[in-house]
């Protein structure tokens, strides 16, 4: 299955986002992503591409900023 990564920034925000997605029955996996040289590393959640719209809605409803990218 195709995966997408929702980059949320800090590990604290990633943990909160993962709990929110789990409550919405969206499986996710926390991943460490490469950031820019200025920002260092960042954290994100890997979700199935089919779950992406619902995951984005949950994060937006809970004021969690994110960027998404295709994994691979």
N, C-alpha and C positions, 0 to 999 in steps of 0.2 A: 504494500500500500504506500502511496505517496505521502510524505510527511512535510509539515511546515513548522518553522520555528518562530515563535512569538517572543521576541527579545524584549524583556521588561526592565533590564538594568541591574539593580542590586539583588543580592540573594534574598533579602528580606521581602522584597516585592515579588520575587519569583515564588517564594514559599506561600505567600498570601494568595497569589494568582492560582497556584496549583490547588490550594484548598477550595477556592471558589469554583474552579473547573470541575473538581471532583464532586462538589455538591450539585453541580449541574449535570452530572453523569457523563462528563467528557474526560476520557483517559488522557493523561499527559505524562511526560517524562522531563525532569529538570535537566538542563544541559548548560555547560559553560561555553560561551561564545567569544570569539575574538572581537574586541572593540577597536576603536581607533587608538593611535599612539597616545593621544591626550587622555582618553578615558580609560584605557587599560581594558581588562576583561569585563564582560557583562554576563548576565544570566538570562536564560530564556526557558521556554517550555516547548517541547516537541509534541505536536498533535497531528492526528490524521487530517489529510487535506479535506476530507468530507466534513470534519468537525470544525473547520476553520471559521465559517460564518458564525456559528453558535458561540465558539470560544471568544471571538472578537466582540460579540454583543455583550457577553458576560463581563469581560474586562472593561468595556466602555461604560456599562451600567455601574461599575464599581470604581470608576475614575482611576483605572490603572493604565498608564500610557504604555504603548508598545509599538514595535515595528515588526513586520513579518517578512520571512524569506523562505524560499524553497530550500529544503534540505537536500543537498547533493548536487 
